[in-house]
Amino acid sequence: MSDNKYPLTQYSHGAGCGCKISPQALEQILHSEQPAIANEKLLVGNQSKDDAAVYDLGNDNALISTTDFFMPIVDDAYDFGRIASANAISDVYAMGGRPILAIAILGWPIEKLPAGLASQVLEGARATCALAGIPLAGGHSIDSPEPLFGLAVNGLVHKSQLKQNNTARRGDLLLMTKSLGTGVLSTAQKRSVLEPAHYDGLLKQLVQLNNVGEKLAAIEGVHAMTDITGFGLLGHLIEMAEGSGLGAQIQYEKIPVLDGVREYLSRRIVPDATYRNWNSYSNKVGFEKGVNVMEAFSLLPDPQTNGGLLIAVDPGALAKVQEILRESELENFIEPIGEITEPGDKIIMVK
């Protein structure tokens, strides 16, 4: 953890993707009475709840365009830049694309925090962009009450390999490529009770690129894909199932969880955004007898920052997906956690 005298998380009211507006409030904000401008080149826009916009360039090529920014989830400025950048680039990978260009978005309280710290944030961003093989080519900054940082990212994808979050099919198996619990652990850090070993595990996951998404895009049997971020696993799975006109079942005991998370949950260390998430979609979720509902209630809506990919894959393509995950050093995430089903009284059933 950072030992500087400016712990960034103490200068903001939120942290990481936990800053996101709740799904319920977001629906109200995005609602419009104005008719959408017809554009046959716009393959993905506001008509769906997908991860990025996609524009047809012709010749089976499409442009992916996205932006993401948030307040500090760690105290160290360099690591904040790395994390925010990995999170923003993830949207391109979640659509099956290859990132090509990034532009920075910086808000900084100049009278509270030294400009040199903002420079470290940008250095972290450059490091992550270098890992992704793209330039950090410019950006925009403002003097803001709280620090915030993120990127606008462009990417490319073959239209035939574009993955969306609303194209799952009945019988698809569900996999996720990272463990849950970044919201819990970052909240423990903000409260100064996070163990160093747990911080190391948190940081390792937060800076990890979701570049396996580009490889998975080549598999026809990968029917739908998204990344798990501020709405939690439940929120993004609801978007996938509901958008596809289907439901889903998940096996609670099969969901991977970061080390230490359950310990902090037992101490009621839970982000405020968890409750906002749950209140937004609780009527769409059911629990079967035997599930630890109190723990699941705190874990499944936990807002993830740069969370893993959520993949809906045809059972016949599972072996190929597992092969790619192993090659990408994600062998701990090759077992399905659930499946896409016909819709029932609840969109999601937790078993």
C-alpha positions in Angstrom: 0.0 0.0 0.0 1.0 3.6 -0.5 3.0 5.2 2.3 2.7 8.8 0.9 1.0 11.5 2.9 -1.9 11.8 0.4 -3.9 8.6 0.6 -6.2 9.2 -2.4 -9.2 7.2 -1.1 -9.6 9.7 1.7 -10.2 12.5 -0.8 -13.3 11.0 -2.4 -16.7 9.8 -1.2 -16.7 6.8 -3.6 -14.2 4.3 -4.9 -13.8 2.6 -8.2 -16.8 1.3 -10.0 -18.7 1.7 -6.7 -19.1 5.3 -7.8 -21.5 4.2 -10.6 -25.1 5.4 -10.4 -27.5 2.6 -9.5 -29.1 0.6 -12.3 -32.6 2.0 -11.3 -31.5 5.6 -11.3 -29.5 5.1 -14.5 -32.6 3.9 -16.3 -34.4 7.2 -15.4 -31.4 9.3 -16.5 -31.1 7.6 -19.9 -34.9 7.7 -20.6 -35.7 10.1 -23.4 -38.8 11.1 -25.3 -36.8 12.1 -28.3 -36.7 9.6 -31.2 -33.3 8.1 -31.8 -31.5 9.4 -34.9 -31.6 6.5 -37.5 -28.1 5.4 -38.4 -27.7 2.1 -40.1 -24.0 2.2 -39.4 -24.5 2.2 -35.6 -24.5 -1.5 -34.7 -24.7 -1.0 -30.9 -25.9 2.1 -29.2 -28.2 3.3 -26.4 -30.9 0.9 -27.5 -29.2 -1.8 -25.4 -27.3 -1.9 -22.1 -24.1 -3.0 -23.7 -20.5 -2.2 -22.7 -19.6 0.1 -25.6 -20.9 1.7 -28.8 -20.1 0.0 -32.1 -20.0 1.6 -35.5 -19.8 -0.3 -38.8 -16.7 0.7 -40.8 -17.5 -1.7 -43.7 -15.6 -4.7 -45.0 -16.5 -6.7 -41.8 -14.7 -4.1 -39.6 -16.3 -2.2 -36.8 -15.2 0.6 -34.4 -15.7 0.1 -30.7 -16.0 3.3 -28.7 -16.2 3.5 -24.9 -15.4 5.7 -21.9 -15.1 4.9 -18.2 -13.8 6.9 -15.2 -14.1 6.9 -11.4 -12.7 8.1 -8.1 -9.7 6.4 -6.4 -10.1 2.8 -5.3 -6.5 2.6 -3.9 -4.4 5.2 -2.1 -1.4 5.1 -4.5 -1.6 7.5 -7.4 0.4 5.3 -9.9 -1.7 2.3 -9.1 -4.9 4.3 -9.4 -3.9 5.2 -13.0 -3.1 1.6 -13.8 -6.5 0.3 -12.4 -8.7 3.0 -14.0 -7.0 2.4 -17.3 -7.4 -1.4 -17.2 -11.1 -0.9 -16.3 -11.8 1.4 -19.2 -10.0 -0.8 -21.8 -12.0 -3.8 -20.5 -15.1 -2.6 -22.3 -13.4 -3.1 -25.7 -12.3 -6.6 -24.7 -15.8 -7.4 -23.4 -17.1 -6.7 -27.0 -14.5 -9.1 -28.4 -12.4 -6.2 -29.8 -8.7 -5.1 -29.9 -8.0 -1.7 -28.3 -6.1 0.8 -30.6 -6.2 4.2 -28.9 -6.9 5.8 -25.5 -7.6 9.4 -24.4 -7.3 10.4 -20.7 -10.0 12.0 -18.6 -8.6 13.7 -15.4 -10.3 15.6 -12.7 -8.0 16.9 -9.9 -8.5 19.0 -6.8 -5.4 21.2 -7.4 -5.7 23.0 -4.0 -5.9 19.8 -2.1 -3.5 17.4 -3.9 -0.2 18.2 -5.6 0.0 18.2 -9.4 2.8 15.7 -9.1 0.4 13.1 -7.9 -1.7 13.6 -11.0 1.4 13.1 -13.0 1.9 9.7 -11.3 -1.7 8.8 -12.2 -0.9 9.4 -15.8 2.3 7.4 -15.6 0.3 4.5 -14.3 -2.1 4.9 -17.2 0.7 4.9 -19.7 2.0 1.7 -18.2 -1.3 -0.1 -18.6 -1.8 1.3 -22.1 1.7 -0.1 -23.0 0.6 -3.5 -21.7 -2.4 -3.3 -23.9 -0.3 -2.2 -26.8 -1.9 1.2 -27.4 -0.9 4.8 -27.1 -2.2 7.2 -24.5 -2.6 9.8 -27.2 -4.1 12.9 -25.4 -6.9 13.8 -23.1 -8.7 16.5 -21.1 -8.4 17.7 -17.5 -10.4 19.9 -15.1 -10.0 21.2 -11.5 -12.6 19.1 -9.6 -13.6 18.8 -6.0 -12.5 15.2 -5.9 -9.9 13.2 -7.8 -11.2 11.1 -10.8 -9.5 9.5 -13.7 -10.4 7.3 -16.6 -10.0 6.8 -20.4 -12.0 7.1 -23.6 -10.9 4.1 -25.6 -11.4 3.0 -29.2 -11.0 -0.5 -30.5 -11.6 -2.6 -33.6 -13.5 -5.8 -34.1 -14.6 -8.0 -37.0 -18.4 -7.7 -37.2 -18.6 -11.5 -37.4 -16.8 -11.7 -34.1 -18.6 -8.9 -32.2 -19.8 -10.1 -28.8 -22.8 -8.4 -27.1 -24.4 -8.9 -23.7 -27.9 -9.6 -24.9 -27.3 -12.5 -27.3 -27.2 -15.4 -24.9 -29.1 -18.6 -25.8 -31.0 -21.1 -23.7 -28.7 -23.8 -22.4 -25.6 -21.6 -22.6 -23.1 -22.2 -19.7 -21.9 -19.3 -17.7 -18.2 -18.7 -16.8 -16.5 -15.7 -15.2 -12.8 -14.9 -15.4 -12.0 -13.2 -12.1 -13.0 -13.6 -8.5 -15.6 -11.5 -6.8 -15.0 -9.1 -3.8 -13.1 -6.1 -5.0 -15.7 -3.8 -3.5 -15.5 -5.4 -0.1 -11.7 -5.4 0.0 -11.5 -1.8 -1.2 -14.0 -0.7 1.5 -11.8 -2.5 4.0 -8.9 -0.5 2.8 -10.8 2.8 3.0 -11.6 1.9 6.6 -7.8 1.1 7.2 -8.5 -2.5 8.2 -7.3 -4.4 5.1 -4.5 -6.9 5.7 -1.4 -6.4 3.5 -1.7 -9.9 2.0 -5.3 -9.2 1.0 -4.3 -5.9 -0.5 -1.7 -7.7 -2.7 -4.4 -10.0 -4.0 -6.8 -7.1 -4.6 -4.2 -5.0 -6.5 -3.1 -8.0 -8.7 -6.7 -8.5 -9.9 -7.5 -4.8 -10.3 -4.6 -4.2 -12.8 -5.2 -7.4 -14.7 -6.2 -6.9 -18.3 -9.3 -8.7 -19.7 -7.5 -9.3 -23.0 -8.7 -12.9 -23.1 -11.9 -11.4 -24.5 -10.2 -10.7 -27.9 -9.2 -14.4 -28.1 -12.7 -15.6 -27.1 -14.3 -13.5 -29.8 -13.0 -16.0 -32.5 -15.2 -18.8 -31.0 -18.6 -18.9 -32.6 -20.1 -20.8 -29.6 -19.4 -17.8 -27.3 -22.8 -16.3 -27.7 -22.6 -13.4 -25.3 -20.0 -11.6 -23.2 -19.8 -8.6 -20.8 -17.6 -7.5 -18.0 -18.6 -7.5 -14.4 -18.2 -4.0 -13.0 -20.2 -1.6 -10.8 -23.6 -3.4 -10.8 -22.1 -6.6 -9.4 -22.4 -10.1 -10.8 -26.2 -10.1 -10.3 -26.7 -6.7 -12.1 -24.6 -7.7 -15.2 -26.1 -11.2 -15.3 -29.6 -9.6 -15.2 -28.7 -7.4 -18.1 -27.5 -10.4 -20.1 -30.4 -12.7 -19.3 -33.1 -10.0 -19.5 -31.7 -8.5 -22.7 -31.7 -12.0 -24.3 -35.3 -12.6 -23.2 -34.2 -15.4 -20.9 -33.4 -16.2 -17.3 -30.3 -17.7 -15.5 -29.4 -20.0 -12.7 -26.1 -19.7 -10.8 -24.5 -22.1 -8.4 -23.5 -20.0 -5.4 -20.8 -22.4 -4.1 -19.0 -22.4 -7.5 -18.5 -18.6 -7.7 -14.8 -17.7 -7.2 -14.2 -15.2 -4.3 -11.0 -13.3 -3.5 -9.1 -14.3 -0.4 -10.2 -12.5 2.8 -13.6 -11.3 1.4 -15.7 -13.6 3.6 -13.8 -12.5 6.7 -14.6 -8.9 6.0 -18.2 -9.7 5.2 -18.5 -11.4 8.6 -17.5 -8.0 10.1 -20.2 -6.2 8.0 -17.7 -4.4 5.8 -19.8 -3.8 2.7 -19.7 -0.9 0.2 -22.8 1.4 0.2 -23.1 0.7 -3.5 -23.9 -2.9 -2.7 -27.2 -1.8 -1.1 -28.0 0.5 -3.9 -27.4 -2.3 -6.4 -29.6 -4.7 -4.4 -32.4 -2.3 -4.0 -32.4 -1.7 -7.8 -33.0 -5.4 -8.8 -33.9 -7.5 -5.7 -37.3 -8.3 -7.1 -35.6 -10.1 -10.0 -33.6 -12.5 -7.9 -34.6 -15.6 -6.0 -32.7 -17.9 -3.7 -33.2 -21.7 -3.3 -33.2 -23.2 0.2 -29.7 -23.9 1.5 -28.0 -20.8 0.1 -26.4 -18.5 2.7 -28.6 -15.6 1.8 -27.1 -13.1 4.1 -23.6 -13.6 2.7 -24.9 -13.9 -0.9 -26.8 -10.7 -0.5 -23.5 -8.9 0.4 -21.4 -10.6 -2.2 -23.4 -11.0 -5.4 -24.3 -7.3 -5.8 -20.7 -6.2 -4.7 -19.6 -3.5 -7.1 -16.6 -4.8 -9.0 -13.8 -2.6 -10.4 -12.2 -4.1 -13.5 -14.0 -7.3 -12.8 -13.8 -10.4 -14.9 -15.6 -11.3 -18.1 -19.0 -13.0 -17.8 -19.3 -15.4 -20.7 -22.3 -17.3 -22.1 -21.0 -20.3 -24.1 -22.6 -23.1 -25.9 -21.8 -26.4 -24.1 -20.3 -27.7 -27.4 -17.7 -24.9 -27.4 -16.8 -25.2 -23.7 -13.7 -27.2 -24.2 -12.3 -24.6 -26.7 -13.1 -21.8 -24.2 -11.4 -23.7 -21.4 -8.3 -24.2 -23.6 -8.0 -20.5 -24.2 -8.5 -19.7 -20.5 -5.7 -22.2 -19.6 -3.4 -20.6 -22.3 -4.2 -17.2 -20.7 -3.2 -18.4 -17.2 -6.9 -18.4 -16.1 -7.1 -22.1 -15.3 -8.8 -21.3 -12.0 -11.8 -20.1 -13.9 -12.6 -22.9 -16.4 -15.6 -24.4 -14.5 -19.1 -23.1 -15.3 -20.9 -21.2 -12.5 -24.4 -21.6 -13.9 -26.4 -21.6 -17.1 -28.9 -19.6 -19.2 -32.5 -20.8 -18.8 -36.0 -20.1 -19.8 -37.4 -17.1 -17.9 -39.3 -17.8 -14.7 -40.9 -15.8 -11.9 -37.4 -14.5 -11.2 -34.8 -13.5 -13.8 -32.0 -15.0 -11.7 -32.2 -18.0 -9.4 -29.3 -18.6 -7.0 -28.9 -22.3 -6.1 
